[in-house]
Amino acid sequence: MSSTAPAAAAPEDLLRGAGLRVTAVRVAALHAVGHKQHATADDVLGSVRAELGTVSVQAVYDVLHALTDARLLRRIEPAGHPARYERRTGDNHHHVVCRSCGAIGDVDCTVGHAPCLTPSDDHGFVVETAEVTYWGLCPGCRTSGSAARI
């Protein structure tokens, strides 16, 4: 991913910088993901509707797709969980996911030599990024006894 625009930049400036038209739904979607990192499409839909009123589900999915293609958002898809969107782009960070409640946290890639970018066999591919997902139980689920229910 090549976006180096700061997540704190104004959504209008991010959109213009990516060559996208500034629309109310795009701005509201960027606000939504900025306020709730690792947001689902349903999270974004609820936030956009709260800000703008009536907006179709398809319009929000179209905007999420356009913002992801423009690298203003990153889409992650933890197995068994809905896709999530985040504004943190432009680095090769990874994620930790609670296997009980689905909470997600960011994990920075190894500083210096990054072994996660060196596959044992690249099959002729030029590797650009690696996605590592760590699975476990978040502190809340560990203390609530969720581990016994898994």
MOPE-V955815 format. One record per residue. N is the residue number from 1. PHI is phi in radians with two decimals (* if undefined). Layout:
n=(N/N)
phi=(PHI/PHI)
This chain:
n=(1/2/3/4/5/6/7/8/9/10/11/12/13/14/15/16/17/18/19/20/21/22/23/24/25/26/27/28/29/30/31/32/33/34/35/36/37/38/39/40/41/42/43/44/45/46/47/48/49/50/51/52/53/54/55/56/57/58/59/60/61/62/63/64/65/66/67/68/69/70/71/72/73/74/75/76/77/78/79/80/81/82/83/84/85/86/87/88/89/90/91/92/93/94/95/96/97/98/99/100/101/102/103/104/105/106/107/108/109/110/111/112/113/114/115/116/117/118/119/120/121/122/123/124/125/126/127/128/129/130/131/132/133/134/135/136/137/138/139/140/141/142/143/144/145/146/147/148/149/150)
phi=(*/-2.02/-1.16/-2.04/-1.18/-1.17/-1.09/-1.44/-1.09/-1.08/-0.94/-1.06/-1.18/-1.08/-1.10/-1.06/-1.09/-1.58/1.35/-1.79/-1.14/-1.49/-2.18/-1.05/-1.20/-1.12/-1.10/-1.13/-1.15/-1.13/-1.04/-1.03/-1.26/-1.15/-1.50/-2.34/-1.07/1.15/-1.33/-1.44/-1.06/-1.13/-1.05/-1.13/-1.00/-1.07/-1.19/-1.12/-1.13/-1.13/-1.44/-1.97/1.67/-1.22/-2.47/-1.30/-1.03/-1.09/-1.07/-1.18/-1.08/-1.09/-1.15/-1.05/-1.12/-1.12/-1.20/-1.23/-1.05/-1.43/1.12/-1.55/-2.24/-2.04/-1.77/-2.11/-2.32/-1.13/-0.92/1.39/-2.25/-1.16/-1.02/-2.17/-2.16/-2.45/-1.54/-1.34/-2.23/1.51/-2.38/-1.94/-1.49/-2.10/-2.42/-2.02/-2.18/-1.35/-1.29/-1.68/-1.76/1.51/-1.00/-2.23/-2.28/-1.48/-2.27/-1.17/-1.23/-1.00/-1.45/1.49/-1.18/-1.85/-1.06/-1.20/-1.73/-2.09/-1.25/-1.16/-2.55/-1.57/0.91/1.51/-1.34/-1.66/-1.36/-1.86/-2.53/-2.31/-2.04/-2.00/-2.10/-1.66/-2.00/-3.12/-2.03/-1.24/-0.99/-1.12/-1.27/-1.12/-1.37/-1.51/1.49/-1.09/-1.05/-1.24/-1.57/-1.49)
